[in-house]
Amino acid sequence: MRTIETSPQLYARTGGLLYLLIILFGGFAEGFVMNKLVVAGDAAATAQHILAAPGLWNLSVAGNLLVPVFAVAQAWIFYLLLRPVNKQLVLLSVFFMLVSLSVEAVSKLFLLAVMPILAGGNHPAAFDPLQAQALAHLSLIMHDIAFNIALIFFGFGCLVDGYLIFRSGYLPRLIGLLMQLAGLCYLAACLAALLAPAFADVITPAILVPSLVGEASLCLWLLIKGVNVAKWNERTSMAKASEALALI
């Protein structure tokens, strides 16, 4: 098996590919399908749209379930890539990301409940149509709440990653700054959505544009350029020397 020390470009490009899959699957599920099928504040219209397009809805749920799987692998690669900069801080980033992914994975339970509630399934007499629509709509609201909580932890992770990228020397400083801006925008957008929904309606989706720019920039840089191998080797050697001195 190739290690990060001998093949940093392979790991960097794998991380970029995983990031691209996360952006594509997440964008399809949360951006395209949710906007197409879910009507804010209208449980009946939302139910009608979902029941009229069960295949599209199920594809969206599948995409939502795959995103955390890809993100776990991506977090591992980012840990390896950024470990030479500061081992303690990169661990902090990993903890933020794992908490975020845990909450995000739980949030998908609410999405999985929507179709069985609307379709009836094993409980056809439990709810009348209006009750089923209201319960499905509540499940979507709970998903959004949990997802926003997950993105708060993700935002803090972006702040740490951005700092590490800025300090690395083998990745562009500009991308580090863009990732920190992305983290701040996630924090602002998600806190507003949870605590001040009316304000969130004003600033969203514009406030998330910098987040998309930052994440897309990092994704494409890793996928196309990777890391500066000479500076990577230099930083790795310095990190190993520091660890050796700490043991003396």
C-alpha positions as CSV (number, residue, x, y, z in Angstrom):
1,M,0.0,0.0,0.0
2,R,1.3,3.4,-0.9
3,T,1.8,5.7,2.1
4,I,1.2,9.5,2.3
5,E,5.0,10.0,2.7
6,T,5.8,8.3,-0.6
7,S,2.7,9.2,-2.6
8,P,1.3,12.6,-1.4
9,Q,-0.1,13.4,-4.8
10,L,-2.1,10.2,-4.9
11,Y,-3.7,11.1,-1.6
12,A,-4.2,14.7,-2.5
13,R,-6.0,13.8,-5.7
14,T,-8.0,11.1,-4.0
15,G,-9.1,13.7,-1.5
16,G,-10.0,16.0,-4.3
17,L,-12.1,13.3,-6.0
18,L,-13.9,12.5,-2.8
19,Y,-14.6,16.2,-2.3
20,L,-16.0,16.4,-5.9
21,L,-18.3,13.5,-5.2
22,I,-19.5,15.1,-2.0
23,I,-20.2,18.4,-3.9
24,L,-22.0,16.6,-6.8
25,F,-24.1,14.2,-4.7
26,G,-24.9,16.9,-2.0
27,G,-25.7,19.5,-4.7
28,F,-28.0,17.1,-6.4
29,A,-29.8,15.9,-3.3
30,E,-30.0,19.1,-1.3
31,G,-29.8,21.7,-4.0
32,F,-31.7,20.3,-7.0
33,V,-34.2,17.7,-5.6
34,M,-35.1,19.5,-2.4
35,N,-35.7,22.8,-4.2
36,K,-37.8,20.9,-6.9
37,L,-40.0,18.8,-4.6
38,V,-40.2,20.6,-1.2
39,V,-42.5,23.7,-1.0
40,A,-41.7,25.7,2.0
41,G,-44.7,26.1,4.3
42,D,-47.0,23.9,2.1
43,A,-47.2,20.4,3.4
44,A,-49.9,19.3,0.9
45,A,-47.9,20.5,-2.2
46,T,-44.7,19.0,-0.8
47,A,-46.5,15.6,-0.3
48,Q,-48.0,15.8,-3.8
49,H,-44.6,16.5,-5.4
50,I,-42.8,13.7,-3.5
51,L,-45.5,11.1,-4.2
52,A,-45.5,12.1,-7.9
53,A,-41.7,11.5,-8.2
54,P,-40.8,8.7,-5.8
55,G,-37.8,7.7,-7.9
56,L,-36.3,11.1,-7.8
57,W,-37.0,11.4,-4.1
58,N,-35.3,8.0,-3.4
59,L,-32.3,9.1,-5.5
60,S,-32.0,12.2,-3.4
61,V,-32.1,10.1,-0.2
62,A,-29.5,7.8,-1.6
63,G,-27.3,10.7,-2.4
64,N,-27.8,12.2,1.1
65,L,-26.7,8.8,2.6
66,L,-23.6,8.5,0.5
67,V,-22.3,12.0,1.3
68,P,-21.3,11.2,4.9
69,V,-19.6,7.9,3.7
70,F,-17.4,9.9,1.3
71,A,-16.8,12.5,3.9
72,V,-15.4,10.1,6.4
73,A,-12.8,8.9,3.9
74,Q,-12.1,12.6,3.0
75,A,-11.6,13.5,6.7
76,W,-9.0,10.7,7.0
77,I,-7.1,11.9,3.9
78,F,-7.2,15.6,5.1
79,Y,-5.8,14.4,8.4
80,L,-2.9,12.8,6.6
81,L,-2.3,15.8,4.3
82,L,-2.4,18.4,7.0
83,R,-0.8,16.5,9.9
84,P,2.7,17.8,9.1
85,V,1.5,21.4,9.8
86,N,0.2,20.9,13.3
87,K,-0.9,17.5,14.6
88,Q,-3.0,18.8,17.4
89,L,-5.0,21.2,15.3
90,V,-5.6,18.7,12.6
91,L,-7.0,16.3,15.2
92,L,-9.3,19.1,16.3
93,S,-10.5,19.5,12.8
94,V,-11.1,15.7,12.5
95,F,-13.2,15.8,15.7
96,F,-15.3,18.7,14.4
97,M,-15.8,16.8,11.1
98,L,-16.7,13.5,12.8
99,V,-19.2,15.2,15.1
100,S,-20.7,17.0,12.0
101,L,-20.9,13.7,10.1
102,S,-22.5,11.9,13.0
103,V,-25.3,14.5,13.3
104,E,-25.7,14.6,9.6
105,A,-26.1,10.8,9.4
106,V,-28.7,10.9,12.1
107,S,-30.5,13.7,10.2
108,K,-31.1,11.4,7.3
109,L,-33.4,9.2,9.4
110,F,-36.0,12.0,9.1
111,L,-35.6,11.9,5.3
112,L,-36.0,8.1,5.3
113,A,-39.3,8.5,7.3
114,V,-40.9,10.8,4.8
115,M,-41.9,8.3,2.1
116,P,-43.3,5.6,4.4
117,I,-45.4,8.2,6.2
118,L,-46.8,9.6,2.9
119,A,-47.2,6.2,1.2
120,G,-49.0,4.6,4.2
121,G,-47.1,1.3,4.2
122,N,-47.9,-0.8,7.3
123,H,-50.0,1.9,8.9
124,P,-52.7,2.9,6.3
125,A,-55.3,3.6,9.0
126,A,-53.0,5.4,11.5
127,F,-53.2,8.8,9.9
128,D,-55.6,10.6,7.6
129,P,-54.1,12.3,4.6
130,L,-53.8,15.7,6.3
131,Q,-52.1,14.2,9.3
132,A,-49.7,12.2,7.1
133,Q,-48.8,15.3,5.2
134,A,-48.2,17.3,8.4
135,L,-46.0,14.5,9.9
136,A,-44.0,14.2,6.7
137,H,-43.5,18.0,6.7
138,L,-42.4,17.9,10.3
139,S,-39.8,15.2,9.4
140,L,-38.4,17.5,6.7
141,I,-38.2,20.4,9.2
142,M,-36.4,18.2,11.8
143,H,-34.0,17.1,9.0
144,D,-33.2,20.8,8.2
145,I,-32.7,21.6,11.9
146,A,-30.3,18.6,12.4
147,F,-28.5,19.4,9.1
148,N,-27.9,23.0,10.1
149,I,-26.5,21.8,13.5
150,A,-24.2,19.5,11.5
151,L,-23.0,22.3,9.3
152,I,-22.1,24.4,12.4
153,F,-19.6,21.8,13.4
154,F,-18.5,21.6,9.7
155,G,-18.0,25.4,9.7
156,F,-15.6,25.2,12.6
157,G,-13.8,22.4,10.9
158,C,-13.4,24.6,7.8
159,L,-11.9,27.4,10.0
160,V,-9.3,25.0,11.3
161,D,-8.6,23.4,7.9
162,G,-8.2,26.9,6.3
163,Y,-5.7,27.9,8.9
164,L,-3.7,24.7,8.4
165,I,-3.8,25.1,4.6
166,F,-2.6,28.7,5.0
167,R,0.3,27.7,7.1
168,S,1.2,24.6,5.2
169,G,3.4,26.0,2.4
170,Y,2.5,23.2,0.1
171,L,-1.0,24.4,-0.6
172,P,-2.0,27.9,-1.7
173,R,-2.5,30.4,1.0
174,L,-5.4,31.9,-0.9
175,I,-7.3,28.6,-0.7
176,G,-6.7,28.6,3.1
177,L,-8.3,32.0,3.4
178,L,-11.2,31.0,1.2
179,M,-11.8,28.0,3.4
180,Q,-11.8,30.1,6.5
181,L,-14.3,32.5,4.8
182,A,-16.4,29.4,3.9
183,G,-16.4,28.3,7.5
184,L,-17.6,31.8,8.7
185,C,-20.3,31.8,6.1
186,Y,-21.6,28.4,7.2
187,L,-21.6,29.5,10.8
188,A,-23.6,32.7,9.9
189,A,-26.0,30.9,7.6
190,C,-26.8,28.0,10.0
191,L,-27.0,30.0,13.2
192,A,-29.4,32.4,11.4
193,A,-31.5,29.5,10.1
194,L,-31.7,28.0,13.6
195,L,-32.2,31.2,15.7
196,A,-33.4,33.9,13.3
197,P,-35.2,32.3,10.3
198,A,-36.6,35.6,9.0
199,F,-33.0,37.0,8.7
200,A,-31.8,33.7,7.2
201,D,-34.3,34.1,4.4
202,V,-32.7,37.5,3.6
203,I,-29.1,36.4,3.5
204,T,-29.6,32.9,2.0
205,P,-28.5,31.7,-0.5
206,A,-26.1,34.6,-1.2
207,I,-24.1,34.1,2.0
208,L,-23.3,30.5,0.9
209,V,-21.7,31.5,-2.4
210,P,-18.3,32.1,-0.7
211,S,-18.6,28.6,0.9
212,L,-19.1,27.1,-2.5
213,V,-16.2,29.1,-4.0
214,G,-13.9,28.0,-1.1
215,E,-14.8,24.3,-1.2
216,A,-14.8,24.1,-5.0
217,S,-11.4,25.8,-5.1
218,L,-9.8,23.3,-2.7
219,C,-11.5,20.4,-4.4
220,L,-10.2,21.4,-7.9
221,W,-6.8,22.3,-6.7
222,L,-6.3,18.9,-5.0
223,L,-7.8,17.1,-8.0
224,I,-5.7,18.9,-10.7
225,K,-2.6,20.2,-9.0
226,G,-2.3,18.3,-5.7
227,V,0.4,19.4,-3.3
228,N,3.8,21.0,-3.9
229,V,5.8,17.9,-3.4
230,A,9.1,19.6,-2.7
231,K,7.6,21.7,0.0
232,W,5.5,18.8,1.3
233,N,8.7,16.7,1.7
234,E,10.4,19.7,3.5
235,R,7.5,20.2,5.9
236,T,7.2,16.5,6.6
237,S,10.9,16.3,7.4
238,M,10.6,19.2,9.8
239,A,7.6,17.6,11.5
240,K,9.5,14.3,11.9
241,A,12.5,16.2,13.3
242,S,10.3,18.1,15.8
243,E,8.7,14.8,17.0
244,A,12.1,13.2,17.4
245,L,13.4,16.1,19.5
246,A,10.2,16.0,21.6
247,L,11.1,12.4,22.5
248,I,14.6,13.2,23.7
